[in-house]
C-alpha cells in the first residue's frame, strides 16, 4: 500500500519539463487532428446531404442548396483545430497572454469578417470561415514574432 501511495505521489512529476516528450505528444496530436479532420472533411464532401439531414434538413431543395455550403465549411475544420491546439500549446508553455489572445481571436473575428463578406461579396459568405482563420494565423505569427516568444519550459 505504501509503495502504491509513493508511486501515485510521483505521477505528477513523470514527464514534467520533458521537452522532447512534449514535442512528441504535439506531433502525434497534430497528426491525429489532421487525419481525423481530413476524414471528416472527406465525409462531408462525399455526402453533404447526409450531414444536412443530421441537422434536420428534409426539404430536397434546401438539401441541394446546402451541398456547396457544407463542403466549403468543412474545409475550415483543419485550420480551426490547429489554431485551437496552438492556443493550448501557448498555455502549456506559459504564454498565457498569447493563449488568451488566440481564444479571443477565435471568438471575436468570425462575426465581423462574416458581416464584411456579406456586405461586399455575399456569394463568398461560406468562405468567410477560411478567411477568418487565415487572418488569425497571420495575427498569431506577427504577435509571436513581435513578442519574441519561444516554446521552451522555464525553470525545472
N, C-alpha and C positions, 0 to 999 in steps of 0.2 A: 504494500500500500504506500509506503514511504517513497519507494522508487517511482511509482506512478505519479505521485504528487510532485516529486522533483522533476520528472520529465515534463509534466504539464507547466511547471514554472519556467522551463527552458524554451518552450514552444514560441512565445512571443519574440525571443531573441534569435531563433533559427532564421537565417537568411537576411537578417537586418543589416542594412548597408551593403548588401551583396550586389554591387553594380552590375556585374556580368550576369548574374541570375535574373536580375530585374530586366535587363535588356533582352534576355532570352524570353521571359514571360511577355514582354511587349511585342517582340517579333511574332510570337505564336498568337497573341491576341489579335494583332493586325492581320495576320494570315487567316485566322478564323473569321474575323469580321468580313474580310474580302470575299472569302468563299461563301459564307452564309448569305451575305447581301447580294452577291452575284447570282446565286441560285434563286433567291427571292425575286430579284430583278428579272431573271430569265423566265420565271414562272409567270410574272405579270406580263411580260412581253409575249409569251406563248398563248396565254388565255386570260386576257384582261376582262372578258365577260364574266368569268367565274369569280374574279376578285370583286367586280361591281355587284354581282349577285350576293356576295358575302355581306355587303353593306346595304342590302335590301332593294337593290335595283331590279325591278321586274318588268319594266316597260322596254320593249325591244328598241324603240327609237332612242330612249335615254341610255341604254346599254351601249348602243352603237356610238353614241356621242362621247361616251367615257373612254372608249378604247385608246385613242391617242393621248388623252389627258393622263390616264393611269400609266401608260408606257413612259411618257415624259417624266412624270412624278417619280416613277420607280428609279430613274437614273440618279435621283438625288439621295437615295438611300446610303450609298457607299460614302460620299463626301460627308454627309451628316454624321455617320457613325465614326469616321476618322476624327472629325472635329470634336465630337463628344468625348472620345477616348483621349484625345490630346488635352482636353480640359482636365480630365482625371490625372493625366501624367503631370501636368503643371502642379496640380495639388499635391501629388505624391512627392514631387521633388521640392516642395516647399515654396513654390512660386504662387502664393495664394491670391495675390492681386491679379496675376495673369489668368489664373483659373476663373476668378470672378468675372474678369473681362470677357472671357470666352463664353461663360454662362449667360451673361447679359447679351452678348452679341447674338448668340443662338436664339434668344428670346425676343430681342427688340429689333432685329433687322428685317425679319420676314414681312411684317405688315407694311412698313414704309416702302420697301422695294416692290412688293405686290401692288401697292397703290400707284407708284410711279409708272410701273409697267402697264397697269390697267388704263392709265390716263394717256400714255404715249403710244404704246404698241399692244393693244388688247389681245391681238392674235397670239402673242408670245407669253400670255399670262402664266401658263403652266411651266414655262422655262424660268420663271422668277425664282423658284427654289434653287435651281442650279446657279443663277446669278447671285443670290444671297450667299451661298456657300463659297463662291469664288471671291466675293467681296470680303467675307470673313477670313478666308485663307490669306488674302493679301494683307489685311489688317493685322492678323496674328503674326505673320512673318515680319512685317515692318516693326511692330511693337517688340517682338522678340529680339530683333537686331538693335533697335534703339535702346532697349533696356540691357542689352548685352547679357541676356540670360544664358545660363548653362544648365545642362541636365546632369548635375553631379549631386551626390549626397553631401550635406555639410556635417562635419564632425562625425564622431563614432560613438 
